[in-house]
Amino acid sequence: MSRITTDNIFEDLGFDKQEAASLAVRATLMSKIIEYLRAHKLTQKEAAARFGVSQPRISDISTGKI
């Protein structure tokens, strides 16, 4: 059985269009933040200070927790 897919994996997984769009934006942002942290070789503590968030929040982002 073939299935038509969209450009949004979250929509393909069954999320409604609005939630799928939100999740896709958040996933892209997380990916870009992780790239930035690696490129600048920041520790979680340094990144938290730079972004004005807690270190546990940076940990969540680093481990893919949306």
N, C-alpha and C positions, 0 to 999 in steps of 0.2 A: 504494500500500500504506500503510495507516494504522498508526501505532505508538502504543501506549499509553505515556505518559510518567509519570514519577514527579515528586515535588517536589524531587528531587535530581539536578541535571544530571550529576554524576559517575556516578551509578548509570545514568542514561540513556546515558552514554558507554561503559558496559560494566564499570565497576569493581564488585567485589563489594560487598555492602551495608555491611559493616564499614569497608572502605577508603573507600567513597563518603561515609559519614557523617563519617569523620575529615577527609577533604578538604573537605567542606562547612563543617565547624566552622572549620578553618584559614583557608579563603577568607573566611568572615564576619569572623573576627578580624582578618585582614589589612586588610580593607575598613574596619573600625572604627578600626584604628590609623592608616591613611592619612587618614581623616576627622579624627582627633584632631590629627595633625601639621599638617594644613592649617588647621584652626580656630585652633590656637595659634601658627601661623606659625613652627614650629620648624625649625631647620636639622637636617640629618642628625646633625651632631656634638652639638647640644643634645639631640636626641631620644635618641641613644645614651646620653648621660650620664644622662638622666632615667629611661630604662628599664633601665639597667645592662647594656647589650649593646654590641657593637662598631658603629662607623659602617658598615662593610660590611654588617652584618646589617640595619641600617635601610635601606640602599640596596637590598638584596635585597627587602625588604618593599615598599618604594616602587615597585619595578619589577615587582611581582607574582610574584616567585619564592617559591613555597611551600616 
